[in-house]
């Protein structure tokens, strides 16, 4: 049985695990805060800079994340920031620390990327906003807003 001490890994989304990744869902009241995995994966296929992974606890898929990484594009970029574009943990596996641990794994991945100085993300303010979750990980408001979302950043 998976729990807070399960080994967490970020794994490629493949034909073999696509169905279970697409079946992961957040609670109804969280649907306004994060896009479905189907939408995220579809968007990723049209953006060279998208790096996405399923979040596994032991051998069980429990979530999904997607990183905006300009350094994946064909043309050479010298960006020193990366952007956590999507993060979701299935409603059955929330409150077990998987989201926090997945972001930490992502941070370690980003630190290995070229010119990595900052990991950015964003959120919409309001009731049940994820701002507190990100604040506990060290993210701070940058003072920027984009399309109604508040930008936050973490120095690497």
TARA-V694870 format. One record per residue. N is the residue number from 1. RES is the residue in three letters. SS is DSSP state (h for helix, s for strand, l for the rest). Layout:
n->N res->RES ss->SS
n->N res->RES ss->SS
//
This chain:
n->1 res->UNK ss->l
n->2 res->UNK ss->l
n->3 res->UNK ss->l
n->4 res->UNK ss->l
n->5 res->UNK ss->l
n->6 res->UNK ss->l
n->7 res->UNK ss->l
n->8 res->UNK ss->s
n->9 res->UNK ss->s
n->10 res->UNK ss->s
n->11 res->UNK ss->s
n->12 res->UNK ss->l
n->13 res->UNK ss->l
n->14 res->UNK ss->l
n->15 res->UNK ss->l
n->16 res->UNK ss->l
n->17 res->UNK ss->l
n->18 res->UNK ss->h
n->19 res->UNK ss->h
n->20 res->UNK ss->h
n->21 res->UNK ss->h
n->22 res->UNK ss->h
n->23 res->UNK ss->h
n->24 res->UNK ss->l
n->25 res->UNK ss->l
n->26 res->UNK ss->l
n->27 res->UNK ss->l
n->28 res->UNK ss->h
n->29 res->UNK ss->h
n->30 res->UNK ss->h
n->31 res->UNK ss->l
n->32 res->UNK ss->l
n->33 res->UNK ss->l
n->34 res->UNK ss->l
n->35 res->UNK ss->l
n->36 res->UNK ss->l
n->37 res->UNK ss->h
n->38 res->UNK ss->h
n->39 res->UNK ss->h
n->40 res->UNK ss->h
n->41 res->UNK ss->h
n->42 res->UNK ss->h
n->43 res->UNK ss->h
n->44 res->UNK ss->h
n->45 res->UNK ss->l
n->46 res->UNK ss->l
n->47 res->UNK ss->l
n->48 res->UNK ss->l
n->49 res->UNK ss->l
n->50 res->UNK ss->s
n->51 res->UNK ss->s
n->52 res->UNK ss->s
n->53 res->UNK ss->s
n->54 res->UNK ss->s
n->55 res->UNK ss->s
n->56 res->UNK ss->s
n->57 res->UNK ss->s
n->58 res->UNK ss->l
n->59 res->UNK ss->l
n->60 res->UNK ss->s
n->61 res->UNK ss->s
n->62 res->UNK ss->s
n->63 res->UNK ss->s
n->64 res->UNK ss->s
n->65 res->UNK ss->s
n->66 res->UNK ss->s
n->67 res->UNK ss->s
n->68 res->UNK ss->s
n->69 res->UNK ss->l
n->70 res->UNK ss->h
n->71 res->UNK ss->h
n->72 res->UNK ss->h
n->73 res->UNK ss->l
n->74 res->UNK ss->l
n->75 res->UNK ss->l
n->76 res->UNK ss->l
n->77 res->UNK ss->l
n->78 res->UNK ss->l
n->79 res->UNK ss->l
n->80 res->UNK ss->l
n->81 res->UNK ss->s
n->82 res->UNK ss->s
n->83 res->UNK ss->s
n->84 res->UNK ss->s
n->85 res->UNK ss->s
n->86 res->UNK ss->s
n->87 res->UNK ss->s
n->88 res->UNK ss->s
n->89 res->UNK ss->s
n->90 res->UNK ss->l
n->91 res->UNK ss->h
n->92 res->UNK ss->h
n->93 res->UNK ss->h
n->94 res->UNK ss->l
n->95 res->UNK ss->l
n->96 res->UNK ss->l
n->97 res->UNK ss->l
n->98 res->UNK ss->h
n->99 res->UNK ss->h
n->100 res->UNK ss->h
n->101 res->UNK ss->h
n->102 res->UNK ss->h
n->103 res->UNK ss->h
n->104 res->UNK ss->h
n->105 res->UNK ss->h
n->106 res->UNK ss->h
n->107 res->UNK ss->h
n->108 res->UNK ss->h
n->109 res->UNK ss->h
n->110 res->UNK ss->h
n->111 res->UNK ss->h
n->112 res->UNK ss->l
n->113 res->UNK ss->l
n->114 res->UNK ss->l
n->115 res->UNK ss->l
n->116 res->UNK ss->l
n->117 res->UNK ss->l
n->118 res->UNK ss->s
n->119 res->UNK ss->s
n->120 res->UNK ss->s
n->121 res->UNK ss->s
n->122 res->UNK ss->s
n->123 res->UNK ss->s
n->124 res->UNK ss->l
n->125 res->UNK ss->l
n->126 res->UNK ss->l
n->127 res->UNK ss->l
n->128 res->UNK ss->l
n->129 res->UNK ss->l
n->130 res->UNK ss->l
n->131 res->UNK ss->h
n->132 res->UNK ss->h
n->133 res->UNK ss->h
n->134 res->UNK ss->h
n->135 res->UNK ss->h
n->136 res->UNK ss->h
n->137 res->UNK ss->l
n->138 res->UNK ss->l
n->139 res->UNK ss->l
n->140 res->UNK ss->s
n->141 res->UNK ss->s
n->142 res->UNK ss->s
n->143 res->UNK ss->s
n->144 res->UNK ss->s
n->145 res->UNK ss->s
n->146 res->UNK ss->s
n->147 res->UNK ss->l
n->148 res->UNK ss->l
n->149 res->UNK ss->s
n->150 res->UNK ss->s
n->151 res->UNK ss->s
n->152 res->UNK ss->s
n->153 res->UNK ss->s
n->154 res->UNK ss->s
n->155 res->UNK ss->s
n->156 res->UNK ss->l
//
